[in-house]
Amino acid sequence: MAHSKHYRHYRSRKAALAALSEGLRAQGWTWGAIAARIQHEETVNARQAMRIARGWTQQQVADRWNELFPDSEHPMTQKKLSFWESWPQSGREPSLTTLERLAKVYECETRDLIDSNQPDEGREGFAPPTVGSGPESQPSTEAFSSYQSPALLSLTEPKELMRQIEAISLTELAQAVLVWTQRGYPEMDRRELLQKASAALTMAAAAPLFDIAHADQRERLNGVLTNSRRIDDAVLTQAERVLPEYRLQGDVLGPQVALRTAFAQRELVSGFLANAPSHLKPRLLSVYAELSQIVGWQFFDLGDYRSAQYYYDDARTAAHDAENVELVSYILSTMSQMATWQGKPRVGIDHAAAAQVWANQTDNWATRGYAANVAARAYAANGDHAQTRRALDEEFDAMTAMLGADQPMASWYYFYGEGFHWAIRAECGLHLCTPDETLEAIHKSMSLVDTSNLSDHAHNLIWLSSAYIQQGEIDQASERIGMAASITTVNRSPRIAGRIRELRAELEPWKQTRAVRELDEALRAYGVRGV
């Protein structure tokens, strides 16, 4: 077991963990970092790990809660805390208010109590190795010229970037940080910059719901926050408008940053549901369903599939209550994708089939096309060539009709288009072992997609690397893996990092070649662990 080395000199597991926590605290680790270490090694959730890190019993936590919040309507009990600690496997989901109060009890950040199932490399104690200042240790910047735009040419110094952090967009900032990480600035700690950028972007993404220009609209929103019965069309329209921002935040900066924002907005919207007027209820339910799906997606990207499934189920139920058929189909499609990713393609086929049933009840080509898209992925992972090609052709027809039709596209399909179609054809080709078709498809995709969506761009590079490995082009594969790894300095998605580790493992027979040795140096520099 991973933790056995900590136990051998102690009489009990509890004593060993107490000693570990005390030792790390003496070294300057935060409670959040210590809890993340314990969560990683002990296979417990974030809330349990934090209590273990503090060395407290559930009753001691409850007593401290009641001391800090004596005016609470209901006193804290050991049983309540147990419900929150056992969720989502059982128990009860803790609200954002609960998590914020628990954070005060434990003297940590609220994010430290939200499960990620991964040690947070951005926290104290999990800092990735820094890139050296010598030319031989600095990764090449040539491959990243596509990230530099005229708007960023002045952002050549990280300190200047920090001064302008509030004046540029989410995508521009992420691009600038990525360029900076490739060049290396020894006078400023890369992790510190990314932490500050992430914090600023979290606030920037949360702000739009409250950032209303007109005074009367701000007054209306303030009224809704104090009295949920006052929700109206203007506030709801604003909530709908900012949903794409939460998705973009995850695509650019990864799930660790995006999760808290979406979770907070879901909690806020959920408080409006009970008293919403009937004519606004379906739209509000749709907003809530979208936010639940976004939270589920971030947990999926973190590798926490149980939590992701919980939020996906919640999203699907809310979308059905709203009678939003297109959203129901989309949520089922994301459930299919997760099942296929987990190595359960037959379950993925089930979800995709359900998504197609609902999609066919609409005349929306994007909905039909995307349902066929996830079906193709599930069939390919299941090794069914004929059904894969049938689904891909069906999707291509729907996408062609979509591009030629004058139909409004739902905000959750912001990524969907011809470039995405070719990327998925490439992914399917990898499953079916057709590397020539895969290479052709992925090159078409990369000529069409927006590289500022760092998540999609990283996955494209990963699929391209896989195709090169299938063809025995080790130099080409190593170079593309390194390019994908560089993106993890900004978007710290465990899914991306995990695939990079898997690809590197496939290159083990060539570990003595110059290309793979250089790749290993780059992976160490970028902080990709476990290679």
C-alpha positions in Angstrom: 0.0 0.0 0.0 1.1 3.6 -0.7 1.0 4.6 2.9 2.7 1.5 4.5 6.0 3.3 4.9 4.4 5.8 7.2 3.1 3.1 9.6 6.0 0.8 10.3 7.3 2.8 13.3 3.9 3.7 14.8 1.5 1.7 17.0 -1.5 2.6 14.9 -2.5 4.2 11.6 -4.0 7.1 13.5 -0.7 7.8 15.2 1.2 7.6 12.0 -1.1 10.1 10.3 -0.9 12.4 13.2 2.9 12.3 13.0 2.8 12.9 9.3 0.5 15.9 9.7 2.6 17.4 12.4 5.8 16.9 10.4 4.4 18.5 7.3 3.0 21.4 9.3 6.4 22.0 10.8 7.8 22.3 7.3 5.3 25.0 6.5 2.7 23.1 4.6 -0.9 24.5 4.6 -3.7 22.4 6.0 -5.1 22.1 2.5 -1.8 20.7 1.2 -1.6 18.2 4.1 -5.2 17.1 3.5 -4.5 16.7 -0.2 -1.5 14.4 0.6 -3.6 12.3 3.0 -6.5 12.1 0.5 -4.1 10.9 -2.2 -2.5 8.2 0.0 -5.5 7.1 2.1 -8.2 7.0 -0.6 -10.6 9.2 1.4 -12.6 12.2 0.3 -11.5 15.8 0.8 -13.7 16.4 3.9 -12.5 13.2 5.6 -8.9 14.0 4.7 -9.1 17.5 6.3 -10.5 16.2 9.6 -7.7 13.5 9.6 -5.1 16.2 8.9 -6.3 18.2 11.9 -6.4 15.1 14.1 -10.0 15.7 15.2 -12.9 13.4 15.8 -16.3 14.1 14.3 -17.6 15.2 17.7 -14.7 17.7 18.1 -15.5 19.2 14.7 -19.1 19.5 15.7 -18.2 21.2 19.0 -15.9 23.7 17.3 -18.6 24.5 14.7 -21.0 25.2 17.5 -18.5 27.5 19.2 -17.9 29.5 16.0 -21.5 29.6 14.9 -23.6 29.7 18.1 -26.4 31.5 16.4 -27.1 28.7 13.9 -30.7 27.7 13.7 -29.7 24.0 14.1 -26.7 23.0 16.2 -24.1 20.9 14.5 -24.1 17.2 15.4 -21.7 14.3 14.7 -24.5 12.7 12.6 -24.8 15.7 10.3 -21.0 15.8 9.8 -21.0 12.1 9.0 -23.6 12.7 6.3 -21.5 15.4 4.7 -18.3 13.3 4.9 -19.9 10.2 3.3 -21.3 12.1 0.3 -21.6 11.3 -2.6 -21.3 7.6 -2.0 -24.1 8.1 0.6 -25.2 10.7 3.0 -26.1 14.3 2.0 -24.6 16.9 -0.3 -23.0 19.8 1.7 -24.2 23.2 0.5 -21.7 26.0 -0.4 -22.6 27.7 2.9 -21.8 24.5 4.8 -18.4 24.1 3.0 -17.5 27.8 3.7 -18.3 27.3 7.4 -16.4 24.0 7.5 -13.4 25.9 6.0 -13.5 28.3 8.9 -13.7 25.5 11.4 -10.6 23.8 9.8 -8.8 27.1 9.0 -8.5 26.2 5.3 -9.8 27.2 1.9 -13.3 26.1 0.8 -11.8 24.5 -2.3 -9.8 22.2 0.0 -13.0 20.5 1.0 -14.2 19.8 -2.6 -13.1 16.4 -4.0 -10.6 16.3 -6.9 -9.0 12.8 -6.2 -5.7 14.3 -7.3 -3.0 16.0 -5.3 -3.2 19.7 -6.2 0.2 20.5 -7.8 -0.6 24.2 -7.3 -0.6 23.9 -3.5 2.3 24.3 -1.1 4.1 21.0 -1.0 3.1 19.9 -4.5 5.0 22.5 -6.5 6.2 21.2 -9.9 9.9 21.6 -10.6 10.8 24.9 -12.1 12.3 25.3 -15.6 16.0 26.1 -15.4 17.5 29.3 -16.9 20.0 27.7 -19.2 19.1 27.5 -22.9 19.3 23.7 -22.9 16.7 23.5 -20.1 14.2 25.9 -21.6 11.5 24.3 -23.9 11.4 25.7 -27.4 8.8 28.4 -28.0 8.5 27.8 -31.7 5.6 25.3 -31.3 3.6 27.8 -29.4 3.6 30.8 -31.8 -0.1 30.2 -32.4 -0.8 31.4 -28.9 0.7 34.9 -29.5 -1.7 37.5 -30.8 -1.2 41.2 -31.4 -3.1 41.9 -28.2 -0.5 40.1 -26.2 2.7 41.4 -27.8 3.2 43.9 -25.0 2.8 41.2 -22.3 6.4 40.0 -22.5 7.0 40.2 -18.7 4.9 38.3 -16.1 4.9 41.3 -13.8 3.3 43.4 -16.5 0.8 40.6 -17.1 -0.1 40.7 -13.4 -0.7 44.4 -13.6 -3.0 44.0 -16.6 -4.8 40.9 -15.3 -8.1 42.6 -14.9 -8.1 44.3 -18.3 -7.8 41.3 -20.6 -10.1 38.4 -21.4 -9.9 34.9 -19.9 -8.6 33.4 -23.2 -6.0 36.2 -23.7 -4.7 35.8 -20.1 -4.5 32.0 -20.4 -2.6 32.4 -23.7 -0.2 34.9 -22.2 0.5 32.7 -19.2 1.2 29.8 -21.5 3.6 31.8 -23.6 5.3 32.9 -20.4 5.7 29.3 -19.1 7.5 28.3 -22.3 10.0 31.2 -22.1 10.8 30.9 -18.4 11.3 33.9 -16.0 13.5 32.9 -13.1 12.8 36.1 -11.2 9.2 35.1 -10.6 7.8 31.8 -9.4 5.7 30.1 -12.1 3.4 28.5 -9.5 2.8 31.9 -7.8 1.8 33.5 -11.1 -0.6 30.7 -12.0 -2.1 30.8 -8.5 -2.7 34.5 -8.8 -4.0 34.2 -12.4 -6.3 31.4 -11.4 -7.7 33.4 -8.4 -8.3 36.4 -10.5 -10.0 34.4 -13.2 -12.2 32.7 -10.7 -13.4 36.1 -9.5 -13.7 37.3 -13.1 -15.9 34.3 -14.0 -18.1 34.6 -11.0 -18.5 38.4 -11.4 -20.7 38.5 -14.6 -23.8 37.4 -12.7 -23.4 40.5 -10.6 -21.8 42.8 -13.2 -24.9 44.5 -14.6 -24.4 48.0 -16.0 -27.7 49.7 -15.3 -28.4 50.8 -11.7 -32.0 49.6 -11.8 -30.9 46.1 -12.9 -28.3 46.0 -10.1 -31.0 47.0 -7.6 -33.3 44.3 -9.0 -30.5 41.7 -8.5 -29.8 42.8 -5.0 -33.5 42.4 -4.3 -33.5 38.9 -5.6 -30.5 37.9 -3.5 -32.3 39.1 -0.3 -35.7 37.8 -1.4 -35.8 34.9 -4.0 -39.5 35.6 -4.7 -38.4 38.7 -6.6 -36.6 36.9 -9.4 -37.6 38.3 -12.8 -36.8 38.0 -16.5 -33.8 40.4 -16.4 -32.0 38.5 -13.6 -32.7 35.2 -15.3 -31.5 36.5 -18.7 -28.2 37.5 -17.0 -27.8 34.1 -15.4 -28.3 32.5 -18.8 -25.9 34.9 -20.5 -22.9 34.0 -18.3 -23.2 30.2 -18.5 -20.7 29.9 -21.4 -18.1 31.8 -19.3 -18.2 28.9 -16.8 -17.6 26.4 -19.5 -14.8 28.4 -21.1 -13.1 28.7 -17.7 -12.8 24.9 -17.4 -11.6 24.6 -21.0 -8.8 27.1 -20.5 -7.7 26.7 -16.9 -8.9 23.3 -16.0 -11.4 21.8 -13.5 -9.6 22.8 -10.3 -10.3 26.5 -11.1 -13.7 26.1 -12.8 -15.4 23.8 -10.2 -15.8 26.3 -7.4 -17.4 29.0 -9.6 -19.9 26.7 -11.2 -20.7 25.1 -7.8 -21.3 28.5 -6.2 -23.6 29.6 -9.0 -25.5 26.3 -8.9 -26.1 26.8 -5.2 -27.3 30.4 -5.8 -29.7 29.4 -8.5 -31.0 26.4 -6.5 -32.2 28.9 -3.9 -34.4 30.7 -6.4 -36.2 27.5 -7.6 -38.8 27.1 -4.8 -40.3 30.6 -5.1 -39.9 31.2 -8.9 -43.0 32.3 -10.7 -44.5 29.6 -12.9 -43.8 31.3 -16.2 -40.0 31.5 -15.4 -39.7 28.1 -13.7 -38.8 26.1 -16.8 -36.0 28.6 -17.8 -34.7 28.6 -14.2 -34.7 24.8 -14.1 -32.7 24.8 -17.4 -30.1 27.1 -15.9 -29.9 24.9 -12.8 -29.6 21.8 -15.0 -26.8 23.4 -17.0 -24.9 24.4 -13.9 -25.2 20.9 -12.5 -24.0 19.4 -15.8 -21.0 21.8 -15.7 -20.1 20.8 -12.2 -20.5 17.1 -13.2 -18.1 17.8 -16.2 -15.5 19.3 -13.9 -15.6 16.3 -11.6 -15.3 14.0 -14.7 -12.3 16.0 -15.8 -10.8 15.5 -12.3 -11.4 11.8 -12.4 -14.0 11.8 -9.7 -16.6 9.7 -11.6 -19.0 9.1 -8.6 -19.4 12.8 -8.0 -19.7 13.4 -11.7 -22.5 10.8 -12.0 -24.3 12.4 -9.1 -24.4 15.8 -10.7 -25.2 14.5 -14.2 -28.2 12.6 -12.8 -29.3 15.8 -11.0 -28.9 17.8 -14.2 -30.9 15.3 -16.3 -33.7 15.3 -13.7 -33.8 19.1 -13.8 -33.7 19.2 -17.6 -36.7 16.8 -17.7 -38.6 18.9 -15.2 -38.0 21.9 -17.5 -39.1 19.8 -20.5 -35.9 20.9 -22.2 -35.5 18.1 -24.7 -32.3 19.4 -26.3 -30.6 19.8 -22.9 -31.8 16.3 -21.8 -30.1 14.9 -25.0 -26.9 16.8 -24.4 -26.6 15.7 -20.7 -27.2 12.0 -21.8 -24.5 12.5 -24.4 -22.0 13.7 -21.7 -22.9 10.7 -19.6 -22.2 8.5 -22.6 -18.8 10.1 -23.1 -17.9 9.6 -19.4 -18.9 5.9 -19.5 -16.8 5.3 -22.7 -13.8 7.1 -21.2 -14.1 4.9 -18.1 -13.7 1.8 -20.3 -17.5 1.0 -20.3 -18.4 1.4 -23.9 -21.6 -0.7 -23.7 -22.9 1.6 -21.0 -21.8 4.5 -23.3 -23.9 3.0 -26.1 -26.9 2.9 -23.8 -26.6 6.5 -22.9 -26.0 7.5 -26.5 -29.0 5.6 -27.7 -31.2 7.4 -25.2 -29.6 10.8 -26.2 -30.5 10.0 -29.9 -34.1 9.1 -29.0 -34.6 12.5 -27.4 -32.6 14.3 -30.1 -34.8 12.8 -32.8 -37.8 14.5 -31.1 -36.3 17.9 -32.1 -35.5 19.5 -35.4 -32.2 20.8 -34.1 -29.3 19.5 -36.2 -26.6 20.2 -33.5 -28.5 18.1 -31.0 -28.9 15.2 -33.5 -25.3 15.5 -34.6 -23.8 15.5 -31.2 -25.8 12.5 -30.0 -24.5 10.6 -33.1 -21.0 11.8 -32.3 -20.9 10.2 -28.8 -22.6 7.1 -30.2 -19.7 6.8 -32.7 -17.2 7.1 -29.9 -18.9 4.4 -27.8 -19.2 2.0 -30.8 -15.5 2.6 -31.7 -14.4 1.8 -28.1 -16.5 -1.4 -28.3 -14.7 -2.4 -31.5 -17.8 -2.2 -33.8 -16.5 -0.9 -37.1 -19.8 -0.9 -39.0 -21.8 0.9 -36.3 -19.0 3.4 -35.8 -18.9 4.4 -39.5 -22.7 4.5 -39.6 -22.8 6.9 -36.6 -20.0 9.1 -38.0 -21.8 9.4 -41.4 -25.1 10.2 -39.6 -23.3 12.9 -37.6 -21.6 14.3 -40.7 -25.0 14.6 -42.4 -26.5 16.4 -39.4 -23.5 18.7 -39.1 -23.7 19.6 -42.8 -27.4 20.4 -42.4 -26.5 22.4 -39.2 -23.9 24.5 -41.0 -26.4 25.2 -43.8 -29.4 25.9 -41.7 -30.4 29.1 -40.0 -31.0 27.5 -36.6 -30.1 29.0 -33.2 -27.4 26.9 -31.4 -27.7 26.2 -27.7 -24.8 27.7 -25.7 -23.6 24.3 -24.6 -22.7 23.5 -28.2 -20.1 26.3 -28.3 -17.4 23.8 -29.2 -19.3 21.9 -31.8 -18.5 22.2 -35.5 -16.6 20.7 -38.3 -13.2 20.8 -36.5 -14.7 18.8 -33.6 -16.2 16.3 -36.0 -12.8 15.6 -37.5 -11.2 15.3 -34.1 -13.7 12.6 -33.1 -13.2 10.8 -36.4 -9.5 10.7 -35.4 -10.3 9.4 -32.0 -12.5 6.6 -33.5 -9.7 5.8 -35.9 -7.4 5.2 -33.1 -9.8 2.6 -31.5 -10.2 0.9 -34.9 -6.4 1.0 -35.6 -6.6 3.0 -38.8 -3.6 5.4 -38.3 -3.6 6.8 -41.9 -7.3 7.9 -41.6 -6.6 9.2 -38.1 -3.7 11.4 -39.2 -5.8 12.8 -42.1 -8.7 13.5 -39.8 -6.6 15.1 -37.0 -4.8 17.4 -39.4 -8.1 18.6 -40.8 -9.3 19.2 -37.2 -6.3 21.1 -36.1 -6.6 23.4 -39.1 -10.2 24.3 -38.1 -10.3 24.4 -34.3 -9.6 27.4 -32.0 -6.4 26.6 -30.1 -7.4 29.0 -27.3 -9.6 26.1 -26.2 -6.7 24.5 -24.4 -8.5 21.4 -23.4 -9.6 20.5 -27.0 -6.2 21.5 -28.4 -4.4 19.2 -25.8 -6.6 16.3 -26.7 -6.0 16.9 -30.4 -2.3 16.7 -29.8 -2.7 13.5 -27.7 -4.7 11.8 -30.5 -2.1 13.0 -33.1 0.7 11.5 -30.8 -1.2 8.2 -30.6 -1.5 8.0 -34.4 2.2 8.6 -34.8 3.0 5.8 -32.2 0.7 3.4 -34.2 2.8 4.3 -37.3 6.1 3.9 -35.4 6.9 7.6 -35.9 8.5 8.0 -32.4 10.2 11.4 -33.0 6.9 12.9 -34.1 5.0 11.4 -31.3 7.4 12.5 -28.7 7.3 16.1 -30.0 3.5 16.2 -29.9 3.3 14.7 -26.4 5.7 17.4 -25.2 3.5 20.1 -26.8 0.4 18.6 -25.0 2.4 18.5 -21.7 3.1 22.2 -21.9 -0.6 22.9 -21.8 -0.8 21.3 -18.3 1.1 24.4 -17.0 -2.1 26.3 -17.5 -4.9 23.7 -17.8 -4.1 21.2 -15.0 -6.7 18.6 -16.1 -5.9 15.2 -14.6 -7.5 13.6 -17.7 -4.9 15.3 -19.9 -2.0 14.6 -17.6 -3.2 10.9 -17.3 -3.3 10.4 -21.1 0.2 12.0 -21.4 1.5 9.4 -18.8 -0.1 6.6 -20.7 1.4 7.7 -24.0 4.8 8.0 -22.4 4.4 4.4 -21.1 3.8 3.3 -24.7 7.2 4.8 -25.6 9.1 2.8 -23.1 10.7 0.5 -25.7 12.3 3.6 -27.2 13.3 5.2 -23.9 17.0 5.4 -24.9 16.3 7.3 -28.1 17.2 11.0 -28.1 13.5 12.0 -28.8 12.2 10.2 -25.8 15.0 11.3 -23.5 14.2 14.9 -24.5 10.5 14.3 -23.9 11.3 13.0 -20.4 13.2 16.2 -19.7 10.3 18.3 -20.9 7.8 16.3 -18.8 9.9 16.9 -15.7 10.1 20.6 -16.5 6.4 20.8 -17.0 5.7 19.0 -13.7 3.9 16.0 -15.2 4.2 13.5 -12.4 4.3 9.7 -12.4 6.3 9.2 -15.6 
